[in-house]
Amino acid sequence: MRNKDALRFAVVFLAISWMIFWGIRNTESKEAPKVASEDQESDMIIESNASESKIIVYYFHGTYRCPPCLQIEAWSFDAIQESFAQALEQGTIIWETIDVDKPENSHFIREYQVSTQSLIIVEMTGNRQKRYKNLEKVWEYLPDQQAFYEYVTREVNKFLTGS
């Protein structure tokens, strides 16, 4: 029984230490990303002609925001803004954060099988969703900002080029 208690203590201690570490690192990061309001309609319909293609990059999160989750959001936005500034400005790429804990956003959990903080790229043709991808490896690249940026940029670019 003591081994189980010691193991539980170690796991809790490591989790808290990790959160504190990321909290300290997060305070050193750049200004918070400018994102679409979470109060805006989440399942927006993009008004465009039937053949026009748009890419929506969603960052899904819960109400509770841990430091690594905030870091993923900030780095994702930074990578997209640095690599695709013109596409963001023109509206070819749309960045949106969604709190999936809000009742009005619960449909995203089913639609994209979101179970945790997630970065999802969606290709829209006209008003219809053509395809989407969950960038699950953002957690793996979290320790390396450059690799993280490259991963996000590469995946968004695949959607832009139709790959």
MODELLER restraints for C-alpha pairs under 7 A, 6 or more apart:
rsr = mdl.restraints
at = mdl.atoms
rsr.add(forms.Gaussian(group=physical.xy_distance, feature=features.Distance(at['CA:19:A'], at['CA:67:A']), mean=6.35, stdev=0.5))
rsr.add(forms.Gaussian(group=physical.xy_distance, feature=features.Distance(at['CA:22:A'], at['CA:67:A']), mean=5.42, stdev=0.5))
rsr.add(forms.Gaussian(group=physical.xy_distance, feature=features.Distance(at['CA:22:A'], at['CA:68:A']), mean=6.06, stdev=0.5))
rsr.add(forms.Gaussian(group=physical.xy_distance, feature=features.Distance(at['CA:23:A'], at['CA:67:A']), mean=5.08, stdev=0.5))
rsr.add(forms.Gaussian(group=physical.xy_distance, feature=features.Distance(at['CA:26:A'], at['CA:67:A']), mean=6.44, stdev=0.5))
rsr.add(forms.Gaussian(group=physical.xy_distance, feature=features.Distance(at['CA:26:A'], at['CA:71:A']), mean=6.52, stdev=0.5))
rsr.add(forms.Gaussian(group=physical.xy_distance, feature=features.Distance(at['CA:32:A'], at['CA:74:A']), mean=6.62, stdev=0.5))
rsr.add(forms.Gaussian(group=physical.xy_distance, feature=features.Distance(at['CA:33:A'], at['CA:74:A']), mean=5.88, stdev=0.5))
rsr.add(forms.Gaussian(group=physical.xy_distance, feature=features.Distance(at['CA:33:A'], at['CA:77:A']), mean=6.41, stdev=0.5))
rsr.add(forms.Gaussian(group=physical.xy_distance, feature=features.Distance(at['CA:35:A'], at['CA:95:A']), mean=6.64, stdev=0.5))
rsr.add(forms.Gaussian(group=physical.xy_distance, feature=features.Distance(at['CA:35:A'], at['CA:96:A']), mean=6.05, stdev=0.5))
rsr.add(forms.Gaussian(group=physical.xy_distance, feature=features.Distance(at['CA:35:A'], at['CA:97:A']), mean=6.63, stdev=0.5))
rsr.add(forms.Gaussian(group=physical.xy_distance, feature=features.Distance(at['CA:36:A'], at['CA:95:A']), mean=6.92, stdev=0.5))
rsr.add(forms.Gaussian(group=physical.xy_distance, feature=features.Distance(at['CA:36:A'], at['CA:96:A']), mean=5.22, stdev=0.5))
rsr.add(forms.Gaussian(group=physical.xy_distance, feature=features.Distance(at['CA:36:A'], at['CA:97:A']), mean=6.53, stdev=0.5))
rsr.add(forms.Gaussian(group=physical.xy_distance, feature=features.Distance(at['CA:38:A'], at['CA:97:A']), mean=6.33, stdev=0.5))
rsr.add(forms.Gaussian(group=physical.xy_distance, feature=features.Distance(at['CA:38:A'], at['CA:98:A']), mean=5.79, stdev=0.5))
rsr.add(forms.Gaussian(group=physical.xy_distance, feature=features.Distance(at['CA:38:A'], at['CA:99:A']), mean=6.82, stdev=0.5))
rsr.add(forms.Gaussian(group=physical.xy_distance, feature=features.Distance(at['CA:42:A'], at['CA:98:A']), mean=6.90, stdev=0.5))
rsr.add(forms.Gaussian(group=physical.xy_distance, feature=features.Distance(at['CA:42:A'], at['CA:105:A']), mean=6.63, stdev=0.5))
rsr.add(forms.Gaussian(group=physical.xy_distance, feature=features.Distance(at['CA:45:A'], at['CA:127:A']), mean=5.94, stdev=0.5))
rsr.add(forms.Gaussian(group=physical.xy_distance, feature=features.Distance(at['CA:46:A'], at['CA:127:A']), mean=5.75, stdev=0.5))
rsr.add(forms.Gaussian(group=physical.xy_distance, feature=features.Distance(at['CA:47:A'], at['CA:127:A']), mean=6.82, stdev=0.5))
rsr.add(forms.Gaussian(group=physical.xy_distance, feature=features.Distance(at['CA:48:A'], at['CA:126:A']), mean=5.44, stdev=0.5))
rsr.add(forms.Gaussian(group=physical.xy_distance, feature=features.Distance(at['CA:49:A'], at['CA:126:A']), mean=5.50, stdev=0.5))
rsr.add(forms.Gaussian(group=physical.xy_distance, feature=features.Distance(at['CA:50:A'], at['CA:125:A']), mean=6.48, stdev=0.5))
rsr.add(forms.Gaussian(group=physical.xy_distance, feature=features.Distance(at['CA:50:A'], at['CA:126:A']), mean=4.14, stdev=0.5))
rsr.add(forms.Gaussian(group=physical.xy_distance, feature=features.Distance(at['CA:51:A'], at['CA:125:A']), mean=5.79, stdev=0.5))
rsr.add(forms.Gaussian(group=physical.xy_distance, feature=features.Distance(at['CA:51:A'], at['CA:126:A']), mean=5.58, stdev=0.5))
rsr.add(forms.Gaussian(group=physical.xy_distance, feature=features.Distance(at['CA:52:A'], at['CA:125:A']), mean=5.56, stdev=0.5))
rsr.add(forms.Gaussian(group=physical.xy_distance, feature=features.Distance(at['CA:52:A'], at['CA:126:A']), mean=5.30, stdev=0.5))
rsr.add(forms.Gaussian(group=physical.xy_distance, feature=features.Distance(at['CA:53:A'], at['CA:123:A']), mean=6.95, stdev=0.5))
rsr.add(forms.Gaussian(group=physical.xy_distance, feature=features.Distance(at['CA:53:A'], at['CA:124:A']), mean=5.52, stdev=0.5))
rsr.add(forms.Gaussian(group=physical.xy_distance, feature=features.Distance(at['CA:53:A'], at['CA:125:A']), mean=4.41, stdev=0.5))
rsr.add(forms.Gaussian(group=physical.xy_distance, feature=features.Distance(at['CA:53:A'], at['CA:126:A']), mean=6.24, stdev=0.5))
rsr.add(forms.Gaussian(group=physical.xy_distance, feature=features.Distance(at['CA:54:A'], at['CA:92:A']), mean=4.93, stdev=0.5))
rsr.add(forms.Gaussian(group=physical.xy_distance, feature=features.Distance(at['CA:54:A'], at['CA:93:A']), mean=5.97, stdev=0.5))
rsr.add(forms.Gaussian(group=physical.xy_distance, feature=features.Distance(at['CA:54:A'], at['CA:123:A']), mean=5.91, stdev=0.5))
rsr.add(forms.Gaussian(group=physical.xy_distance, feature=features.Distance(at['CA:54:A'], at['CA:124:A']), mean=5.12, stdev=0.5))
rsr.add(forms.Gaussian(group=physical.xy_distance, feature=features.Distance(at['CA:54:A'], at['CA:125:A']), mean=6.50, stdev=0.5))
rsr.add(forms.Gaussian(group=physical.xy_distance, feature=features.Distance(at['CA:55:A'], at['CA:92:A']), mean=6.15, stdev=0.5))
rsr.add(forms.Gaussian(group=physical.xy_distance, feature=features.Distance(at['CA:55:A'], at['CA:93:A']), mean=4.71, stdev=0.5))
rsr.add(forms.Gaussian(group=physical.xy_distance, feature=features.Distance(at['CA:55:A'], at['CA:94:A']), mean=6.22, stdev=0.5))
rsr.add(forms.Gaussian(group=physical.xy_distance, feature=features.Distance(at['CA:55:A'], at['CA:121:A']), mean=6.86, stdev=0.5))
rsr.add(forms.Gaussian(group=physical.xy_distance, feature=features.Distance(at['CA:55:A'], at['CA:122:A']), mean=5.62, stdev=0.5))
rsr.add(forms.Gaussian(group=physical.xy_distance, feature=features.Distance(at['CA:55:A'], at['CA:123:A']), mean=4.67, stdev=0.5))
rsr.add(forms.Gaussian(group=physical.xy_distance, feature=features.Distance(at['CA:55:A'], at['CA:124:A']), mean=6.14, stdev=0.5))
rsr.add(forms.Gaussian(group=physical.xy_distance, feature=features.Distance(at['CA:56:A'], at['CA:93:A']), mean=5.69, stdev=0.5))
rsr.add(forms.Gaussian(group=physical.xy_distance, feature=features.Distance(at['CA:56:A'], at['CA:94:A']), mean=4.64, stdev=0.5))
rsr.add(forms.Gaussian(group=physical.xy_distance, feature=features.Distance(at['CA:56:A'], at['CA:95:A']), mean=6.00, stdev=0.5))
rsr.add(forms.Gaussian(group=physical.xy_distance, feature=features.Distance(at['CA:56:A'], at['CA:121:A']), mean=5.85, stdev=0.5))
rsr.add(forms.Gaussian(group=physical.xy_distance, feature=features.Distance(at['CA:56:A'], at['CA:122:A']), mean=5.09, stdev=0.5))
rsr.add(forms.Gaussian(group=physical.xy_distance, feature=features.Distance(at['CA:56:A'], at['CA:123:A']), mean=6.48, stdev=0.5))
rsr.add(forms.Gaussian(group=physical.xy_distance, feature=features.Distance(at['CA:57:A'], at['CA:94:A']), mean=6.08, stdev=0.5))
rsr.add(forms.Gaussian(group=physical.xy_distance, feature=features.Distance(at['CA:57:A'], at['CA:95:A']), mean=4.98, stdev=0.5))
rsr.add(forms.Gaussian(group=physical.xy_distance, feature=features.Distance(at['CA:57:A'], at['CA:96:A']), mean=6.30, stdev=0.5))
rsr.add(forms.Gaussian(group=physical.xy_distance, feature=features.Distance(at['CA:57:A'], at['CA:120:A']), mean=5.76, stdev=0.5))
rsr.add(forms.Gaussian(group=physical.xy_distance, feature=features.Distance(at['CA:57:A'], at['CA:121:A']), mean=4.58, stdev=0.5))
rsr.add(forms.Gaussian(group=physical.xy_distance, feature=features.Distance(at['CA:57:A'], at['CA:122:A']), mean=6.33, stdev=0.5))
rsr.add(forms.Gaussian(group=physical.xy_distance, feature=features.Distance(at['CA:58:A'], at['CA:95:A']), mean=6.12, stdev=0.5))
rsr.add(forms.Gaussian(group=physical.xy_distance, feature=features.Distance(at['CA:58:A'], at['CA:96:A']), mean=4.94, stdev=0.5))
rsr.add(forms.Gaussian(group=physical.xy_distance, feature=features.Distance(at['CA:58:A'], at['CA:97:A']), mean=5.59, stdev=0.5))
rsr.add(forms.Gaussian(group=physical.xy_distance, feature=features.Distance(at['CA:58:A'], at['CA:98:A']), mean=6.96, stdev=0.5))
rsr.add(forms.Gaussian(group=physical.xy_distance, feature=features.Distance(at['CA:58:A'], at['CA:119:A']), mean=5.76, stdev=0.5))
rsr.add(forms.Gaussian(group=physical.xy_distance, feature=features.Distance(at['CA:58:A'], at['CA:120:A']), mean=5.15, stdev=0.5))
rsr.add(forms.Gaussian(group=physical.xy_distance, feature=features.Distance(at['CA:58:A'], at['CA:121:A']), mean=6.39, stdev=0.5))
rsr.add(forms.Gaussian(group=physical.xy_distance, feature=features.Distance(at['CA:59:A'], at['CA:73:A']), mean=6.54, stdev=0.5))
rsr.add(forms.Gaussian(group=physical.xy_distance, feature=features.Distance(at['CA:59:A'], at['CA:96:A']), mean=6.34, stdev=0.5))
rsr.add(forms.Gaussian(group=physical.xy_distance, feature=features.Distance(at['CA:59:A'], at['CA:97:A']), mean=4.66, stdev=0.5))
rsr.add(forms.Gaussian(group=physical.xy_distance, feature=features.Distance(at['CA:59:A'], at['CA:98:A']), mean=6.20, stdev=0.5))
rsr.add(forms.Gaussian(group=physical.xy_distance, feature=features.Distance(at['CA:59:A'], at['CA:118:A']), mean=5.78, stdev=0.5))
rsr.add(forms.Gaussian(group=physical.xy_distance, feature=features.Distance(at['CA:59:A'], at['CA:119:A']), mean=4.63, stdev=0.5))
rsr.add(forms.Gaussian(group=physical.xy_distance, feature=features.Distance(at['CA:59:A'], at['CA:120:A']), mean=6.48, stdev=0.5))
rsr.add(forms.Gaussian(group=physical.xy_distance, feature=features.Distance(at['CA:60:A'], at['CA:97:A']), mean=5.88, stdev=0.5))
rsr.add(forms.Gaussian(group=physical.xy_distance, feature=features.Distance(at['CA:60:A'], at['CA:98:A']), mean=4.88, stdev=0.5))
rsr.add(forms.Gaussian(group=physical.xy_distance, feature=features.Distance(at['CA:60:A'], at['CA:99:A']), mean=6.00, stdev=0.5))
rsr.add(forms.Gaussian(group=physical.xy_distance, feature=features.Distance(at['CA:60:A'], at['CA:100:A']), mean=6.34, stdev=0.5))
rsr.add(forms.Gaussian(group=physical.xy_distance, feature=features.Distance(at['CA:60:A'], at['CA:117:A']), mean=5.31, stdev=0.5))
rsr.add(forms.Gaussian(group=physical.xy_distance, feature=features.Distance(at['CA:60:A'], at['CA:118:A']), mean=5.09, stdev=0.5))
rsr.add(forms.Gaussian(group=physical.xy_distance, feature=features.Distance(at['CA:60:A'], at['CA:119:A']), mean=6.35, stdev=0.5))
rsr.add(forms.Gaussian(group=physical.xy_distance, feature=features.Distance(at['CA:61:A'], at['CA:98:A']), mean=6.28, stdev=0.5))
rsr.add(forms.Gaussian(group=physical.xy_distance, feature=features.Distance(at['CA:61:A'], at['CA:99:A']), mean=5.06, stdev=0.5))
rsr.add(forms.Gaussian(group=physical.xy_distance, feature=features.Distance(at['CA:61:A'], at['CA:100:A']), mean=6.00, stdev=0.5))
rsr.add(forms.Gaussian(group=physical.xy_distance, feature=features.Distance(at['CA:61:A'], at['CA:116:A']), mean=6.78, stdev=0.5))
rsr.add(forms.Gaussian(group=physical.xy_distance, feature=features.Distance(at['CA:61:A'], at['CA:117:A']), mean=4.49, stdev=0.5))
rsr.add(forms.Gaussian(group=physical.xy_distance, feature=features.Distance(at['CA:61:A'], at['CA:118:A']), mean=6.77, stdev=0.5))
rsr.add(forms.Gaussian(group=physical.xy_distance, feature=features.Distance(at['CA:62:A'], at['CA:99:A']), mean=5.17, stdev=0.5))
rsr.add(forms.Gaussian(group=physical.xy_distance, feature=features.Distance(at['CA:62:A'], at['CA:100:A']), mean=5.54, stdev=0.5))
rsr.add(forms.Gaussian(group=physical.xy_distance, feature=features.Distance(at['CA:62:A'], at['CA:101:A']), mean=5.25, stdev=0.5))
rsr.add(forms.Gaussian(group=physical.xy_distance, feature=features.Distance(at['CA:62:A'], at['CA:117:A']), mean=6.86, stdev=0.5))
rsr.add(forms.Gaussian(group=physical.xy_distance, feature=features.Distance(at['CA:63:A'], at['CA:99:A']), mean=6.15, stdev=0.5))
rsr.add(forms.Gaussian(group=physical.xy_distance, feature=features.Distance(at['CA:63:A'], at['CA:101:A']), mean=5.98, stdev=0.5))
rsr.add(forms.Gaussian(group=physical.xy_distance, feature=features.Distance(at['CA:69:A'], at['CA:117:A']), mean=6.69, stdev=0.5))
rsr.add(forms.Gaussian(group=physical.xy_distance, feature=features.Distance(at['CA:75:A'], at['CA:149:A']), mean=6.98, stdev=0.5))
rsr.add(forms.Gaussian(group=physical.xy_distance, feature=features.Distance(at['CA:76:A'], at['CA:152:A']), mean=6.64, stdev=0.5))
rsr.add(forms.Gaussian(group=physical.xy_distance, feature=features.Distance(at['CA:79:A'], at['CA:149:A']), mean=5.06, stdev=0.5))
rsr.add(forms.Gaussian(group=physical.xy_distance, feature=features.Distance(at['CA:79:A'], at['CA:152:A']), mean=6.76, stdev=0.5))
rsr.add(forms.Gaussian(group=physical.xy_distance, feature=features.Distance(at['CA:79:A'], at['CA:153:A']), mean=6.32, stdev=0.5))
rsr.add(forms.Gaussian(group=physical.xy_distance, feature=features.Distance(at['CA:80:A'], at['CA:153:A']), mean=6.42, stdev=0.5))
rsr.add(forms.Gaussian(group=physical.xy_distance, feature=features.Distance(at['CA:83:A'], at['CA:153:A']), mean=6.72, stdev=0.5))
rsr.add(forms.Gaussian(group=physical.xy_distance, feature=features.Distance(at['CA:87:A'], at['CA:93:A']), mean=5.43, stdev=0.5))
rsr.add(forms.Gaussian(group=physical.xy_distance, feature=features.Distance(at['CA:88:A'], at['CA:94:A']), mean=6.11, stdev=0.5))
rsr.add(forms.Gaussian(group=physical.xy_distance, feature=features.Distance(at['CA:99:A'], at['CA:105:A']), mean=6.88, stdev=0.5))
rsr.add(forms.Gaussian(group=physical.xy_distance, feature=features.Distance(at['CA:100:A'], at['CA:106:A']), mean=5.54, stdev=0.5))
rsr.add(forms.Gaussian(group=physical.xy_distance, feature=features.Distance(at['CA:100:A'], at['CA:108:A']), mean=6.94, stdev=0.5))
rsr.add(forms.Gaussian(group=physical.xy_distance, feature=features.Distance(at['CA:100:A'], at['CA:109:A']), mean=6.97, stdev=0.5))
rsr.add(forms.Gaussian(group=physical.xy_distance, feature=features.Distance(at['CA:109:A'], at['CA:115:A']), mean=6.75, stdev=0.5))
rsr.add(forms.Gaussian(group=physical.xy_distance, feature=features.Distance(at['CA:118:A'], at['CA:134:A']), mean=6.87, stdev=0.5))
rsr.add(forms.Gaussian(group=physical.xy_distance, feature=features.Distance(at['CA:119:A'], at['CA:134:A']), mean=5.94, stdev=0.5))
rsr.add(forms.Gaussian(group=physical.xy_distance, feature=features.Distance(at['CA:119:A'], at['CA:135:A']), mean=5.47, stdev=0.5))
rsr.add(forms.Gaussian(group=physical.xy_distance, feature=features.Distance(at['CA:120:A'], at['CA:132:A']), mean=6.82, stdev=0.5))
rsr.add(forms.Gaussian(group=physical.xy_distance, feature=features.Distance(at['CA:120:A'], at['CA:133:A']), mean=5.59, stdev=0.5))
rsr.add(forms.Gaussian(group=physical.xy_distance, feature=features.Distance(at['CA:120:A'], at['CA:134:A']), mean=4.47, stdev=0.5))
rsr.add(forms.Gaussian(group=physical.xy_distance, feature=features.Distance(at['CA:120:A'], at['CA:135:A']), mean=5.99, stdev=0.5))
rsr.add(forms.Gaussian(group=physical.xy_distance, feature=features.Distance(at['CA:121:A'], at['CA:132:A']), mean=5.40, stdev=0.5))
rsr.add(forms.Gaussian(group=physical.xy_distance, feature=features.Distance(at['CA:121:A'], at['CA:133:A']), mean=5.30, stdev=0.5))
rsr.add(forms.Gaussian(group=physical.xy_distance, feature=features.Distance(at['CA:121:A'], at['CA:134:A']), mean=6.58, stdev=0.5))
rsr.add(forms.Gaussian(group=physical.xy_distance, feature=features.Distance(at['CA:121:A'], at['CA:156:A']), mean=6.97, stdev=0.5))
rsr.add(forms.Gaussian(group=physical.xy_distance, feature=features.Distance(at['CA:122:A'], at['CA:129:A']), mean=6.97, stdev=0.5))
rsr.add(forms.Gaussian(group=physical.xy_distance, feature=features.Distance(at['CA:122:A'], at['CA:131:A']), mean=5.91, stdev=0.5))
rsr.add(forms.Gaussian(group=physical.xy_distance, feature=features.Distance(at['CA:122:A'], at['CA:132:A']), mean=4.22, stdev=0.5))
rsr.add(forms.Gaussian(group=physical.xy_distance, feature=features.Distance(at['CA:122:A'], at['CA:133:A']), mean=6.66, stdev=0.5))
rsr.add(forms.Gaussian(group=physical.xy_distance, feature=features.Distance(at['CA:123:A'], at['CA:129:A']), mean=5.97, stdev=0.5))
rsr.add(forms.Gaussian(group=physical.xy_distance, feature=features.Distance(at['CA:123:A'], at['CA:130:A']), mean=5.48, stdev=0.5))
rsr.add(forms.Gaussian(group=physical.xy_distance, feature=features.Distance(at['CA:123:A'], at['CA:131:A']), mean=5.39, stdev=0.5))
rsr.add(forms.Gaussian(group=physical.xy_distance, feature=features.Distance(at['CA:123:A'], at['CA:132:A']), mean=6.11, stdev=0.5))
rsr.add(forms.Gaussian(group=physical.xy_distance, feature=features.Distance(at['CA:123:A'], at['CA:159:A']), mean=6.72, stdev=0.5))
rsr.add(forms.Gaussian(group=physical.xy_distance, feature=features.Distance(at['CA:124:A'], at['CA:130:A']), mean=5.43, stdev=0.5))
rsr.add(forms.Gaussian(group=physical.xy_distance, feature=features.Distance(at['CA:138:A'], at['CA:148:A']), mean=6.48, stdev=0.5))
rsr.add(forms.Gaussian(group=physical.xy_distance, feature=features.Distance(at['CA:141:A'], at['CA:147:A']), mean=6.06, stdev=0.5))
rsr.add(forms.Gaussian(group=physical.xy_distance, feature=features.Distance(at['CA:141:A'], at['CA:148:A']), mean=4.89, stdev=0.5))
rsr.add(forms.Gaussian(group=physical.xy_distance, feature=features.Distance(at['CA:142:A'], at['CA:148:A']), mean=6.32, stdev=0.5))
